[in-house]
Amino acid sequence: MDAIEQANALLREKGYAERDLAVHAGPFSKALLKGNKILSPLSDEAEVVLRVVQELVPPESELGLKVLRPAELRAGL
């Protein structure tokens, strides 16, 4: 299982539907964290995006109606 698949599995475990938050393959070997629960896509190396999902993205039940902000996620790295 690659980093993108691992990140998506973690997001599902945290309660997110794919339309709300998912990781997609991007150009130049990058991964994109995007969906309705993030203000704008977060693009970085797949391993970095996996780390963001593991350490910084809260369960969907805790996030509630809030929206994640890429700048805040980056600041947490």
C-alpha positions as CSV (number, residue, x, y, z in Angstrom):
1,M,0.0,0.0,0.0
2,D,1.5,3.4,-1.0
3,A,1.3,6.6,1.0
4,I,-1.7,7.9,-0.9
5,E,-3.7,4.7,-0.2
6,Q,-2.6,4.7,3.4
7,A,-3.7,8.4,3.8
8,N,-7.1,7.6,2.3
9,A,-7.6,4.6,4.5
10,L,-6.8,6.7,7.6
11,L,-9.2,9.4,6.4
12,R,-12.0,6.8,6.0
13,E,-11.2,5.5,9.5
14,K,-11.5,9.1,10.8
15,G,-15.0,9.3,9.3
16,Y,-14.4,11.3,6.1
17,A,-16.3,10.6,2.9
18,E,-14.1,11.0,-0.2
19,R,-16.0,14.1,-1.3
20,D,-15.2,15.7,2.0
21,L,-11.5,14.9,2.3
22,A,-9.3,12.6,0.3
23,V,-5.7,12.4,-1.1
24,H,-5.2,12.3,-4.8
25,A,-2.1,11.9,-7.0
26,G,-0.9,15.2,-8.3
27,P,1.6,16.3,-10.9
28,F,5.4,15.9,-10.4
29,S,5.0,13.1,-7.8
30,K,3.0,15.3,-5.5
31,A,-0.1,14.3,-3.5
32,L,-3.1,16.6,-3.0
33,L,-5.2,16.7,0.1
34,K,-8.5,18.2,-1.1
35,G,-12.3,18.1,-0.5
36,N,-15.1,20.1,1.0
37,K,-13.5,20.1,4.5
38,I,-10.3,21.9,3.4
39,L,-10.2,25.6,2.3
40,S,-7.9,24.9,-0.6
41,P,-5.9,21.8,-1.6
42,L,-2.7,21.0,0.2
43,S,0.0,19.8,-2.1
44,D,3.3,18.1,-1.1
45,E,5.3,14.9,-1.2
46,A,3.0,11.9,-0.6
47,E,4.8,11.0,2.6
48,V,4.4,14.6,4.0
49,V,0.6,14.5,3.2
50,L,0.4,11.1,4.9
51,R,2.0,12.6,8.0
52,V,-0.4,15.5,7.9
53,V,-3.3,13.0,7.8
54,Q,-1.9,10.9,10.6
55,E,-0.9,13.7,12.9
56,L,-2.9,16.8,12.2
57,V,-6.3,16.0,10.6
58,P,-8.8,15.5,13.4
59,P,-11.6,12.9,13.2
60,E,-14.6,14.2,11.3
61,S,-16.7,14.2,14.4
62,E,-14.3,16.6,16.1
63,L,-14.0,18.9,13.1
64,G,-17.7,19.3,12.8
65,L,-18.6,22.3,10.6
66,K,-15.1,23.8,10.7
67,V,-12.9,23.8,7.6
68,L,-9.2,22.8,7.7
69,R,-6.8,25.5,6.5
70,P,-3.6,24.4,4.6
71,A,-1.5,27.1,6.3
72,E,-2.5,25.9,9.8
73,L,-1.7,22.3,8.8
74,R,1.7,23.3,7.4
75,A,2.4,25.2,10.6
76,G,1.8,22.0,12.6
77,L,4.5,20.1,10.7
